[in-house]
């Protein structure tokens, strides 16, 4: 799985799955655009990418800003010469029972988890169309395939990613662009620490109790690591998956088997 000479943009690459993905793609030979709002996290990831001998560009990116997304794409081409891969990783999480969901809650989740995925993709498509090749992978979630009592906006946003993946794959297959998404499960990241606090509170559990409960539900018997997701993303953007597009791959230890 060789990405030598290719350029990959990873949104939200400062930590968690985004960081692991940036490093995975760099190890596969790609130069990396770290599109991240958190300067400290972005610089940390960039230093690690440089340590692997790859070129790196850090672009401060608010994924909810179309101007920032255009700058992200323009800087990638200006500084690294091309755009071969986009990983739509940036995302946020908030929990609430349906009756407690506010308009602000709904809009915040949808703007980052769904709307930004589309407009980030739109920003890189002209470059990919011009070179007649590209691979796009977005972060959906097992939440996009199931229901939830306390995550309705989040689940809806991830279901939107699955749907957009299929439509974009159909729209741009003839352009040589493949579009897929991954659906992780319970991943131990900074976001999980927040999830376990929020959900634990709603369920009357401590974060540790909530995490133990969730881990016990995983058929493969452990919590997920960011690298578990990153390695599948690496496969999806490589030529090894050259006949796959429009797919929503579950990477969740067996939690959702369809």
TORKOL-4160 file (C-alpha; in steps of 0.2 Angstrom, whole numbers, padded with zeros to 4 digits, m for minus):
258
<pt num="1" X="0000" Y="0000" Z="0000"/>
<pt num="2" X="0011" Y="0014" Z="m0007"/>
<pt num="3" X="0006" Y="0032" Z="m0007"/>
<pt num="4" X="0023" Y="0039" Z="m0013"/>
<pt num="5" X="0021" Y="0056" Z="m0022"/>
<pt num="6" X="0004" Y="0058" Z="m0016"/>
<pt num="7" X="m0003" Y="0072" Z="m0005"/>
<pt num="8" X="m0017" Y="0069" Z="0008"/>
<pt num="9" X="m0027" Y="0082" Z="0018"/>
<pt num="10" X="m0033" Y="0076" Z="0035"/>
<pt num="11" X="m0045" Y="0087" Z="0044"/>
<pt num="12" X="m0045" Y="0087" Z="0063"/>
<pt num="13" X="m0027" Y="0079" Z="0062"/>
<pt num="14" X="m0022" Y="0087" Z="0079"/>
<pt num="15" X="m0027" Y="0072" Z="0089"/>
<pt num="16" X="m0036" Y="0055" Z="0090"/>
<pt num="17" X="m0041" Y="0047" Z="0074"/>
<pt num="18" X="m0035" Y="0062" Z="0064"/>
<pt num="19" X="m0018" Y="0061" Z="0071"/>
<pt num="20" X="m0017" Y="0042" Z="0069"/>
<pt num="21" X="m0023" Y="0044" Z="0051"/>
<pt num="22" X="m0010" Y="0057" Z="0046"/>
<pt num="23" X="0004" Y="0047" Z="0053"/>
<pt num="24" X="m0003" Y="0031" Z="0044"/>
<pt num="25" X="m0003" Y="0040" Z="0027"/>
<pt num="26" X="0014" Y="0047" Z="0030"/>
<pt num="27" X="0021" Y="0030" Z="0034"/>
<pt num="28" X="0013" Y="0024" Z="0017"/>
<pt num="29" X="0023" Y="0038" Z="0009"/>
<pt num="30" X="0011" Y="0053" Z="0007"/>
<pt num="31" X="0014" Y="0071" Z="0011"/>
<pt num="32" X="0002" Y="0078" Z="0023"/>
<pt num="33" X="m0009" Y="0093" Z="0025"/>
<pt num="34" X="m0014" Y="0095" Z="0043"/>
<pt num="35" X="m0030" Y="0104" Z="0043"/>
<pt num="36" X="m0034" Y="0109" Z="0061"/>
<pt num="37" X="m0041" Y="0123" Z="0071"/>
<pt num="38" X="m0030" Y="0119" Z="0087"/>
<pt num="39" X="m0013" Y="0126" Z="0083"/>
<pt num="40" X="m0004" Y="0116" Z="0097"/>
<pt num="41" X="m0011" Y="0099" Z="0091"/>
<pt num="42" X="m0008" Y="0103" Z="0073"/>
<pt num="43" X="0011" Y="0107" Z="0076"/>
<pt num="44" X="0013" Y="0091" Z="0086"/>
<pt num="45" X="0006" Y="0081" Z="0072"/>
<pt num="46" X="0016" Y="0090" Z="0059"/>
<pt num="47" X="0032" Y="0087" Z="0069"/>
<pt num="48" X="0028" Y="0069" Z="0069"/>
<pt num="49" X="0025" Y="0068" Z="0050"/>
<pt num="50" X="0041" Y="0077" Z="0047"/>
<pt num="51" X="0050" Y="0065" Z="0058"/>
<pt num="52" X="0044" Y="0051" Z="0046"/>
<pt num="53" X="0053" Y="0061" Z="0032"/>
<pt num="54" X="0037" Y="0068" Z="0023"/>
<pt num="55" X="0033" Y="0085" Z="0018"/>
<pt num="56" X="0019" Y="0094" Z="0028"/>
<pt num="57" X="0008" Y="0109" Z="0027"/>
<pt num="58" X="m0001" Y="0115" Z="0042"/>
<pt num="59" X="m0017" Y="0125" Z="0038"/>
<pt num="60" X="m0028" Y="0132" Z="0052"/>
<pt num="61" X="m0045" Y="0127" Z="0047"/>
<pt num="62" X="m0062" Y="0129" Z="0054"/>
<pt num="63" X="m0072" Y="0116" Z="0044"/>
<pt num="64" X="m0088" Y="0125" Z="0046"/>
<pt num="65" X="m0081" Y="0140" Z="0036"/>
<pt num="66" X="m0081" Y="0138" Z="0017"/>
<pt num="67" X="m0068" Y="0151" Z="0015"/>
<pt num="68" X="m0056" Y="0141" Z="0027"/>
<pt num="69" X="m0060" Y="0125" Z="0017"/>
<pt num="70" X="m0056" Y="0134" Z="0000"/>
<pt num="71" X="m0040" Y="0140" Z="0008"/>
<pt num="72" X="m0036" Y="0122" Z="0014"/>
<pt num="73" X="m0037" Y="0116" Z="m0004"/>
<pt num="74" X="m0028" Y="0131" Z="m0012"/>
<pt num="75" X="m0014" Y="0129" Z="0001"/>
<pt num="76" X="m0012" Y="0111" Z="m0002"/>
<pt num="77" X="m0010" Y="0113" Z="m0021"/>
<pt num="78" X="0001" Y="0129" Z="m0019"/>
<pt num="79" X="0013" Y="0121" Z="m0006"/>
<pt num="80" X="0013" Y="0102" Z="m0010"/>
<pt num="81" X="0007" Y="0103" Z="m0028"/>
<pt num="82" X="m0008" Y="0092" Z="m0029"/>
<pt num="83" X="m0022" Y="0084" Z="m0019"/>
<pt num="84" X="m0024" Y="0065" Z="m0020"/>
<pt num="85" X="m0033" Y="0061" Z="m0004"/>
<pt num="86" X="m0045" Y="0069" Z="0008"/>
<pt num="87" X="m0050" Y="0062" Z="0025"/>
<pt num="88" X="m0065" Y="0071" Z="0032"/>
<pt num="89" X="m0061" Y="0067" Z="0050"/>
<pt num="90" X="m0066" Y="0082" Z="0060"/>
<pt num="91" X="m0081" Y="0080" Z="0071"/>
<pt num="92" X="m0089" Y="0084" Z="0088"/>
<pt num="93" X="m0101" Y="0075" Z="0100"/>
<pt num="94" X="m0115" Y="0080" Z="0112"/>
<pt num="95" X="m0127" Y="0070" Z="0121"/>
<pt num="96" X="m0145" Y="0074" Z="0126"/>
<pt num="97" X="m0162" Y="0066" Z="0127"/>
<pt num="98" X="m0173" Y="0070" Z="0112"/>
<pt num="99" X="m0184" Y="0083" Z="0122"/>
<pt num="100" X="m0168" Y="0092" Z="0128"/>
<pt num="101" X="m0160" Y="0094" Z="0110"/>
<pt num="102" X="m0160" Y="0113" Z="0107"/>
<pt num="103" X="m0159" Y="0121" Z="0090"/>
<pt num="104" X="m0141" Y="0126" Z="0094"/>
<pt num="105" X="m0136" Y="0108" Z="0098"/>
<pt num="106" X="m0144" Y="0102" Z="0082"/>
<pt num="107" X="m0135" Y="0115" Z="0071"/>
<pt num="108" X="m0118" Y="0113" Z="0080"/>
<pt num="109" X="m0118" Y="0094" Z="0077"/>
<pt num="110" X="m0124" Y="0095" Z="0059"/>
<pt num="111" X="m0113" Y="0109" Z="0054"/>
<pt num="112" X="m0097" Y="0100" Z="0059"/>
<pt num="113" X="m0101" Y="0082" Z="0056"/>
<pt num="114" X="m0112" Y="0083" Z="0040"/>
<pt num="115" X="m0111" Y="0100" Z="0032"/>
<pt num="116" X="m0092" Y="0102" Z="0033"/>
<pt num="117" X="m0090" Y="0085" Z="0026"/>
<pt num="118" X="m0099" Y="0090" Z="0010"/>
<pt num="119" X="m0091" Y="0107" Z="0008"/>
<pt num="120" X="m0073" Y="0100" Z="0012"/>
<pt num="121" X="m0076" Y="0087" Z="m0002"/>
<pt num="122" X="m0083" Y="0101" Z="m0014"/>
<pt num="123" X="m0067" Y="0111" Z="m0011"/>
<pt num="124" X="m0055" Y="0097" Z="m0016"/>
<pt num="125" X="m0066" Y="0090" Z="m0031"/>
<pt num="126" X="m0060" Y="0102" Z="m0044"/>
<pt num="127" X="m0042" Y="0097" Z="m0041"/>
<pt num="128" X="m0046" Y="0078" Z="m0041"/>
<pt num="129" X="m0057" Y="0080" Z="m0057"/>
<pt num="130" X="m0043" Y="0089" Z="m0066"/>
<pt num="131" X="m0031" Y="0075" Z="m0062"/>
<pt num="132" X="m0044" Y="0061" Z="m0065"/>
<pt num="133" X="m0040" Y="0053" Z="m0049"/>
<pt num="134" X="m0043" Y="0054" Z="m0030"/>
<pt num="135" X="m0049" Y="0045" Z="m0015"/>
<pt num="136" X="m0060" Y="0052" Z="m0001"/>
<pt num="137" X="m0064" Y="0044" Z="0015"/>
<pt num="138" X="m0075" Y="0052" Z="0028"/>
<pt num="139" X="m0078" Y="0047" Z="0046"/>
<pt num="140" X="m0095" Y="0041" Z="0049"/>
<pt num="141" X="m0099" Y="0030" Z="0064"/>
<pt num="142" X="m0108" Y="0015" Z="0070"/>
<pt num="143" X="m0120" Y="0028" Z="0076"/>
<pt num="144" X="m0125" Y="0031" Z="0058"/>
<pt num="145" X="m0131" Y="0013" Z="0056"/>
<pt num="146" X="m0141" Y="0012" Z="0073"/>
<pt num="147" X="m0153" Y="0022" Z="0084"/>
<pt num="148" X="m0150" Y="0030" Z="0100"/>
<pt num="149" X="m0160" Y="0036" Z="0115"/>
<pt num="150" X="m0148" Y="0050" Z="0119"/>
<pt num="151" X="m0138" Y="0054" Z="0103"/>
<pt num="152" X="m0151" Y="0058" Z="0090"/>
<pt num="153" X="m0142" Y="0073" Z="0082"/>
<pt num="154" X="m0126" Y="0064" Z="0082"/>
<pt num="155" X="m0133" Y="0048" Z="0075"/>
<pt num="156" X="m0142" Y="0058" Z="0061"/>
<pt num="157" X="m0126" Y="0068" Z="0056"/>
<pt num="158" X="m0117" Y="0051" Z="0054"/>
<pt num="159" X="m0131" Y="0044" Z="0044"/>
<pt num="160" X="m0129" Y="0059" Z="0033"/>
<pt num="161" X="m0111" Y="0055" Z="0030"/>
<pt num="162" X="m0115" Y="0037" Z="0025"/>
<pt num="163" X="m0128" Y="0044" Z="0013"/>
<pt num="164" X="m0117" Y="0058" Z="0006"/>
<pt num="165" X="m0103" Y="0045" Z="0003"/>
<pt num="166" X="m0115" Y="0035" Z="m0009"/>
<pt num="167" X="m0121" Y="0050" Z="m0018"/>
<pt num="168" X="m0103" Y="0057" Z="m0021"/>
<pt num="169" X="m0097" Y="0040" Z="m0026"/>
<pt num="170" X="m0110" Y="0039" Z="m0039"/>
<pt num="171" X="m0108" Y="0057" Z="m0045"/>
<pt num="172" X="m0089" Y="0056" Z="m0047"/>
<pt num="173" X="m0084" Y="0037" Z="m0051"/>
<pt num="174" X="m0082" Y="0042" Z="m0070"/>
<pt num="175" X="m0070" Y="0055" Z="m0064"/>
<pt num="176" X="m0058" Y="0042" Z="m0056"/>
<pt num="177" X="m0063" Y="0047" Z="m0039"/>
<pt num="178" X="m0067" Y="0034" Z="m0026"/>
<pt num="179" X="m0078" Y="0040" Z="m0010"/>
<pt num="180" X="m0080" Y="0028" Z="0005"/>
<pt num="181" X="m0083" Y="0030" Z="0024"/>
<pt num="182" X="m0078" Y="0021" Z="0039"/>
<pt num="183" X="m0089" Y="0018" Z="0054"/>
<pt num="184" X="m0079" Y="0016" Z="0070"/>
<pt num="185" X="m0086" Y="0010" Z="0087"/>
<pt num="186" X="m0080" Y="0014" Z="0104"/>
<pt num="187" X="m0063" Y="0023" Z="0101"/>
<pt num="188" X="m0052" Y="0028" Z="0115"/>
<pt num="189" X="m0048" Y="0046" Z="0111"/>
<pt num="190" X="m0051" Y="0063" Z="0119"/>
<pt num="191" X="m0068" Y="0063" Z="0112"/>
<pt num="192" X="m0072" Y="0046" Z="0121"/>
<pt num="193" X="m0067" Y="0054" Z="0137"/>
<pt num="194" X="m0081" Y="0067" Z="0134"/>
<pt num="195" X="m0093" Y="0054" Z="0128"/>
<pt num="196" X="m0091" Y="0044" Z="0144"/>
<pt num="197" X="m0094" Y="0059" Z="0155"/>
<pt num="198" X="m0109" Y="0065" Z="0146"/>
<pt num="199" X="m0117" Y="0047" Z="0143"/>
<pt num="200" X="m0112" Y="0042" Z="0160"/>
<pt num="201" X="m0121" Y="0057" Z="0168"/>
<pt num="202" X="m0137" Y="0053" Z="0158"/>
<pt num="203" X="m0136" Y="0035" Z="0164"/>
<pt num="204" X="m0131" Y="0038" Z="0182"/>
<pt num="205" X="m0114" Y="0030" Z="0179"/>
<pt num="206" X="m0096" Y="0036" Z="0182"/>
<pt num="207" X="m0086" Y="0038" Z="0166"/>
<pt num="208" X="m0076" Y="0023" Z="0171"/>
<pt num="209" X="m0091" Y="0012" Z="0174"/>
<pt num="210" X="m0098" Y="0018" Z="0157"/>
<pt num="211" X="m0082" Y="0013" Z="0148"/>
<pt num="212" X="m0082" Y="m0004" Z="0156"/>
<pt num="213" X="m0100" Y="m0007" Z="0151"/>
<pt num="214" X="m0097" Y="m0002" Z="0133"/>
<pt num="215" X="m0081" Y="m0012" Z="0132"/>
<pt num="216" X="m0090" Y="m0028" Z="0138"/>
<pt num="217" X="m0102" Y="m0026" Z="0123"/>
<pt num="218" X="m0088" Y="m0027" Z="0110"/>
<pt num="219" X="m0087" Y="m0045" Z="0102"/>
<pt num="220" X="m0068" Y="m0043" Z="0100"/>
<pt num="221" X="m0066" Y="m0039" Z="0118"/>
<pt num="222" X="m0058" Y="m0023" Z="0119"/>
<pt num="223" X="m0060" Y="m0004" Z="0116"/>
<pt num="224" X="m0055" Y="0002" Z="0099"/>
<pt num="225" X="m0038" Y="0012" Z="0096"/>
<pt num="226" X="m0036" Y="0026" Z="0084"/>
<pt num="227" X="m0024" Y="0016" Z="0074"/>
<pt num="228" X="m0037" Y="0002" Z="0071"/>
<pt num="229" X="m0047" Y="0015" Z="0061"/>
<pt num="230" X="m0032" Y="0023" Z="0053"/>
<pt num="231" X="m0026" Y="0007" Z="0046"/>
<pt num="232" X="m0042" Y="0004" Z="0037"/>
<pt num="233" X="m0042" Y="0022" Z="0030"/>
<pt num="234" X="m0025" Y="0018" Z="0024"/>
<pt num="235" X="m0032" Y="0003" Z="0014"/>
<pt num="236" X="m0046" Y="0013" Z="0007"/>
<pt num="237" X="m0036" Y="0027" Z="0000"/>
<pt num="238" X="m0023" Y="0015" Z="m0007"/>
<pt num="239" X="m0024" Y="0005" Z="m0024"/>
<pt num="240" X="m0027" Y="m0011" Z="m0014"/>
<pt num="241" X="m0045" Y="m0005" Z="m0013"/>
<pt num="242" X="m0046" Y="0001" Z="m0031"/>
<pt num="243" X="m0062" Y="m0007" Z="m0035"/>
<pt num="244" X="m0072" Y="m0001" Z="m0019"/>
<pt num="245" X="m0082" Y="0015" Z="m0019"/>
<pt num="246" X="m0098" Y="0021" Z="m0010"/>
<pt num="247" X="m0095" Y="0009" Z="0005"/>
<pt num="248" X="m0098" Y="0012" Z="0023"/>
<pt num="249" X="m0086" Y="0000" Z="0032"/>
<pt num="250" X="m0089" Y="m0005" Z="0050"/>
<pt num="251" X="m0073" Y="m0004" Z="0060"/>
<pt num="252" X="m0080" Y="m0007" Z="0077"/>
<pt num="253" X="m0075" Y="m0024" Z="0084"/>
<pt num="254" X="m0091" Y="m0033" Z="0078"/>
<pt num="255" X="m0103" Y="m0021" Z="0087"/>
<pt num="256" X="m0113" Y="m0019" Z="0071"/>
<pt num="257" X="m0113" Y="m0033" Z="0059"/>
<pt num="258" X="m0122" Y="m0027" Z="0043"/>
